[in-house]
Amino acid sequence: MRVFHIITHIDLGGAERIAINIAKGGKPHGIDMHVVEVTRGTSRMTQSMIAEMREAGITVHRAPLPVLFHWHYVAEKALAWLFPLWFVWLWLRHRPDVLHSHTEIPDIALYATLRLFPFVRPRKIVRTIHNTVLWTGMKRLGRHIERFMQQHNANVSISESVSSCYEATYGMRPPIIYNGVESISAEMTTPSPLPAGETGKDCISICFAARLEEQKGVRTLCEVVKRMAGDTRYHFYIFGDGTLSHLLNDLRQQNNVTVSGPVSGIAAHLRRFDYVFMPSVHEGLATLSIEASLSRTPVLANNAPGLTDTLPPDWPLMVTNNDTEQWLHLFNDVLPTANRKALAEEAYRFASSRFTLKRMQEEYCKTYLMYNSLCN
């Protein structure tokens, strides 16, 4: 059996990481896993991710063209519609049994392929819904694709929040397969992402690691960290890149802030920090939050859909609607006296009981094997 995972590009991203983690679980079930990108990844993380997949026995198919500019997803959408013109040759060569798409650009690419080339008829299509908000700026196209996915019983969501939001918008509730996260061994030795001479141990170290986009609450991050300027109790470590990176320019001047680019395999580093800061506006299922909990690093969270699913009920380190004053209360009045060890254990128990990698892999493999032929 052969499964093609279609992703936007080979680069850091939650959906891309989940696709790779699913693909790593294919061998025990006798499934030949492939990863196909729609736009060619060109970041400094791309080659290391390709090496990781090849080492795991995953076949990688590179897209011919990268995104040359970012403006309202015009370039990404164009490459998604061009995708069938070269993907059809992959189809004829490998004849995959299952096509599995991850996020909107791959969804467009899959939809375009099956519409333009009716002879491309996999035994099953699967589509993972990774987010609570879909088709921003593409609502009309999104309605067509959602009807298509529902007709083929393709949808799987990653959390209760995602399923609820999807049902409220599109009228059907998808089944849930929770994202699984690889266990992080305490014995793992990886180079520190901190600059030489900085350990974060002389004060409370706070980590923010995400794409610098609106969804991740970057504006709230900047506002809170600016308000904490000069507070020697804390040091903020910010890892990431994106369209809002310019908002961090002022933060680079603060003595209690270190700004760096994205870090490959950030999960292996999270235990080096005291807390992870997540002011996300919305998530599908926040993988970083799960990784932090499994690393016994408590998460400071906004009560965003898809983020609340990853933390225990009544989590005390959570604010409402990214209210700045609540964030400042958390930093000024709660964290200095919090029992960090007890919070870490509570979060660890919750995450380890629900979000295991093996469980996710087995659930998807069962889904692939439940053929619902498109030829019917």
C-alpha positions in Angstrom: 0.0 0.0 0.0 1.3 3.5 -0.9 0.3 6.8 0.7 1.2 10.2 -0.6 1.2 13.1 1.9 0.7 16.4 0.1 2.2 19.4 2.1 2.7 23.0 1.3 6.5 22.8 1.4 9.3 21.1 3.3 9.9 23.7 6.0 9.2 24.2 9.7 5.5 24.2 10.4 3.0 22.3 12.5 1.1 20.6 9.7 4.4 19.6 7.9 5.7 18.1 11.2 2.5 16.2 11.7 2.6 14.8 8.2 6.2 13.6 8.7 5.3 12.1 12.0 2.4 10.2 10.5 4.6 9.0 7.6 7.2 7.6 10.1 4.6 5.2 11.3 4.0 3.5 8.0 6.7 0.7 8.1 5.1 -1.4 10.9 1.9 -1.5 8.9 3.6 -2.3 5.6 2.7 1.1 4.1 5.0 2.8 1.7 4.9 6.5 2.7 5.8 9.4 0.4 5.8 13.2 1.1 5.1 15.6 -1.8 5.4 19.4 -1.6 3.3 21.9 -3.6 5.8 24.7 -3.4 9.5 24.1 -3.2 11.0 24.7 0.3 14.1 26.9 0.3 14.8 27.7 4.0 17.8 26.6 5.9 15.6 23.9 7.6 14.6 22.2 4.3 17.7 20.0 3.8 17.8 18.8 7.4 14.1 17.8 7.2 14.7 16.0 3.9 17.6 14.1 5.5 15.3 13.2 8.4 12.6 11.8 6.1 15.0 9.8 4.0 16.6 8.3 7.1 13.2 7.2 8.2 12.5 5.5 4.8 10.1 8.2 3.6 10.3 8.9 -0.2 10.5 12.7 -0.8 9.2 14.4 -4.0 10.3 18.0 -4.4 8.2 20.7 -6.1 9.8 22.2 -9.2 9.0 25.9 -8.2 9.4 27.9 -5.0 7.2 30.8 -4.0 8.9 34.0 -5.3 6.7 36.5 -3.5 4.2 36.7 -0.7 1.0 38.7 -1.4 -2.4 37.5 -0.3 -1.3 33.9 -1.1 -1.5 34.7 -4.9 1.8 32.8 -5.7 0.9 29.9 -3.4 -2.6 29.5 -5.1 -1.1 29.7 -8.6 1.4 26.9 -7.8 -1.4 24.8 -6.3 -3.4 25.1 -9.5 -0.2 24.2 -11.5 0.5 21.3 -9.2 -1.5 18.7 -11.3 0.6 19.4 -14.4 3.7 17.7 -12.8 2.0 15.6 -10.2 0.2 13.5 -12.8 3.6 12.0 -13.8 4.2 11.0 -10.2 0.8 9.4 -10.2 1.4 7.4 -13.3 4.8 6.3 -12.0 3.8 5.3 -8.4 0.0 4.8 -8.4 -0.6 5.7 -4.8 -3.6 4.1 -3.1 -4.2 7.1 -0.8 -3.7 10.8 -1.3 -3.6 12.7 2.0 -3.6 16.5 2.0 -2.5 18.8 4.9 -3.8 22.5 5.0 -5.4 24.7 2.4 -2.8 25.0 -0.3 -2.4 21.2 -0.6 -6.2 20.9 -0.4 -6.4 23.1 -3.5 -3.7 21.1 -5.2 -5.5 17.8 -4.5 -8.9 19.2 -5.6 -7.3 20.6 -8.8 -5.7 17.3 -9.6 -8.8 15.2 -9.3 -10.9 17.7 -11.3 -8.4 18.3 -14.1 -7.4 14.6 -14.5 -10.4 12.4 -13.8 -8.4 9.2 -14.4 -6.4 10.0 -11.2 -8.6 7.8 -9.0 -7.0 6.8 -5.7 -8.7 4.2 -3.5 -9.1 6.9 -0.8 -8.5 10.5 -0.1 -7.8 11.8 3.4 -7.7 15.5 4.4 -6.5 16.6 7.8 -8.1 19.8 9.1 -5.3 21.5 11.1 -6.9 24.7 12.1 -10.1 26.2 13.6 -10.1 28.9 10.9 -10.1 27.9 7.2 -10.0 29.7 3.8 -9.0 33.2 4.9 -9.4 35.3 1.8 -10.6 32.2 -0.2 -14.1 31.7 1.1 -15.7 31.0 -2.3 -13.1 28.5 -3.4 -13.2 27.0 0.1 -16.9 26.2 -0.1 -16.4 24.2 -3.3 -13.5 22.2 -1.8 -15.4 21.6 1.4 -18.3 20.1 -0.5 -15.8 17.9 -2.4 -14.1 16.7 0.8 -17.4 15.9 2.4 -18.7 14.0 -0.6 -15.6 11.7 -0.4 -15.7 11.4 3.4 -12.2 12.6 3.5 -12.1 14.9 6.6 -10.3 14.2 9.8 -9.8 16.9 12.4 -7.1 17.2 15.0 -9.1 18.5 18.1 -12.5 19.1 19.6 -12.1 22.8 18.9 -11.4 22.1 15.2 -14.3 19.8 14.9 -16.7 22.2 16.6 -15.6 25.2 14.5 -15.8 23.1 11.3 -19.3 21.9 12.1 -20.5 25.4 12.9 -19.2 26.7 9.5 -19.8 23.7 7.2 -22.5 21.7 8.8 -20.7 18.4 9.3 -18.6 17.2 12.3 -15.4 15.4 11.3 -14.0 12.5 13.3 -11.0 13.4 15.5 -7.5 12.0 15.5 -5.5 13.9 18.0 -2.0 15.0 16.9 0.7 12.8 18.5 4.0 14.1 19.6 7.2 12.1 19.9 8.4 11.5 23.5 11.4 13.7 24.3 14.0 11.8 26.3 15.6 13.6 29.2 18.9 12.1 28.0 18.7 13.8 24.6 21.8 15.9 24.0 21.4 18.7 21.4 23.3 21.9 20.9 21.8 24.7 22.8 19.8 27.3 20.7 21.0 30.0 23.2 23.8 32.3 22.2 27.2 31.6 23.8 27.3 32.7 27.4 23.5 32.8 27.9 21.9 30.0 29.9 18.7 31.6 31.0 19.3 30.3 34.6 20.0 33.6 36.4 16.4 34.6 35.9 13.1 33.1 34.8 13.5 32.2 31.1 10.6 32.5 28.8 10.5 30.9 25.3 8.4 32.0 22.3 8.9 29.9 19.2 6.6 30.2 16.3 6.0 31.7 12.9 5.9 35.5 13.2 2.3 35.8 11.9 -1.0 37.2 13.2 -2.3 33.8 14.2 0.5 33.3 16.7 -0.3 36.5 18.6 2.9 38.3 17.7 1.4 41.8 18.3 0.5 40.7 21.9 3.9 39.2 22.3 5.5 42.5 21.4 3.2 44.6 23.6 3.8 42.4 26.7 7.5 42.1 26.3 7.8 45.9 25.8 5.9 46.4 29.0 8.4 44.1 30.8 11.4 46.0 29.6 13.9 46.4 32.4 12.4 43.7 34.5 15.5 41.7 35.5 13.4 38.8 36.9 12.8 37.6 33.3 14.6 36.9 30.1 12.6 36.4 26.9 14.0 34.2 24.1 12.1 34.7 20.8 12.7 32.2 17.9 11.0 32.6 14.6 10.6 34.3 11.3 7.6 35.6 9.2 5.8 38.6 7.8 5.6 40.3 11.2 9.3 40.0 12.0 9.7 43.8 11.7 7.6 44.2 14.8 10.5 42.7 16.8 13.0 45.5 15.9 12.4 47.5 19.1 12.6 44.3 21.2 16.1 43.6 20.0 17.3 46.7 22.0 16.0 45.4 25.3 18.5 43.8 27.7 16.1 41.1 28.8 15.3 39.9 25.2 17.2 37.6 22.8 15.8 37.4 19.3 16.9 34.6 16.9 15.7 32.8 13.8 13.7 29.6 13.9 15.3 26.5 15.5 15.1 23.1 13.9 13.8 20.5 16.4 12.8 23.1 19.0 11.1 20.4 21.0 14.4 19.0 22.1 15.3 22.4 23.6 12.2 23.3 25.5 13.3 21.8 28.8 16.1 24.4 28.9 13.4 27.1 29.6 11.2 27.8 32.6 8.1 28.6 30.6 6.8 28.7 27.0 4.8 31.8 26.0 1.9 31.1 23.6 -0.4 34.2 22.9 -1.9 32.5 19.9 -5.1 33.8 18.5 -6.2 30.4 17.2 -4.6 27.0 16.6 -5.7 23.7 15.2 -4.0 21.7 18.0 -1.0 23.5 19.3 1.9 21.0 18.9 4.4 23.3 20.6 2.2 23.3 23.7 2.1 19.5 23.8 5.8 19.3 23.3 6.4 21.8 26.1 4.1 19.8 28.5 5.9 16.5 27.6 9.2 18.4 28.3 7.8 19.4 31.7 7.9 23.1 30.7 4.6 24.8 31.7 2.8 26.9 29.0 1.6 30.4 29.4 -1.4 30.4 27.1 -4.2 32.6 25.7 -7.6 30.8 25.8 -7.5 30.3 22.0 -9.4 27.4 20.3 -7.0 24.6 19.6 -4.6 25.8 22.4 -7.0 25.2 25.3 -7.4 21.5 24.1 -3.8 20.8 24.9 -3.8 21.9 28.5 -5.5 20.6 31.6 -9.0 22.0 32.6 -8.8 25.2 34.6 -5.2 25.7 33.7 -4.0 28.6 36.0 -1.5 30.1 33.5 -4.1 31.1 31.0 -5.5 34.5 30.0 -8.7 35.6 28.3 -8.7 37.1 24.8 -5.0 38.1 25.0 -5.8 40.8 27.5 -2.5 42.6 28.1 -3.3 43.4 31.7 -4.0 39.8 32.5 -0.6 38.9 30.9 1.1 41.5 33.1 -0.7 40.1 36.1 0.6 36.7 35.3 4.2 37.8 35.0 4.2 40.3 37.9 2.1 38.4 40.5 1.6 34.8 39.6 4.9 33.4 38.2 7.3 34.7 40.8 5.5 32.5 43.5 4.1 29.7 41.3 5.0 26.1 42.0 6.5 25.5 38.7 7.4 21.8 39.4 3.8 20.9 40.3 2.4 22.7 37.2 4.9 20.9 35.0 3.9 17.5 36.4 0.1 18.3 35.9 0.7 19.3 32.3 2.9 16.3 31.6 0.3 13.9 32.9 -2.4 15.4 30.8 -0.4 15.5 27.6 1.1 12.0 28.0 -2.4 10.5 28.5 -3.8 12.0 25.3 -1.3 13.0 22.6 1.0 10.0 21.9 2.7 9.6 18.6 2.0 5.9 18.3 -1.7 6.4 18.9 -1.9 9.0 16.1 0.1 6.8 13.6 -2.1 3.8 14.3 -5.3 5.7 13.9 -4.3 7.1 10.5 -3.1 3.7 9.3 -6.6 2.3 10.2 -8.1 5.2 8.2 -6.0 4.4 5.1 -6.9 0.8 5.3 -10.7 1.6 5.4 -10.9 1.9 1.6 -13.8 4.0 0.4 -13.2 3.8 -3.3 -13.7 6.9 -5.4 -14.6 4.5 -8.2 -18.0 3.7 -6.5 
